Amino acid sequence: MGISEKASLKLRRRLLELGFTRGQVVKLDRKSLLSHAFLVELRGYVLSLKREIASLIMVD
């Protein structure tokens, strides 16, 4: 997993603080009705991400 280079430095830092680091397992729990947001599980907690931000997270 990684974060796209298109993400701003501030957003990259925040995602790293939240635990989006290499080797972590990310599970997609749900997506909103119109797919504007996603609920993902990471490191034992559930997080809501807007589609624009979720698209910047690269998974293997």
Buried (B, 14 or more C-beta within 10 A) or exposed (E): BBBEEEBEEEBBEBBEEEEBBEEEEBEEEEBEEEEEBBBBEBEEEEBEBEEEBBEBBEEE
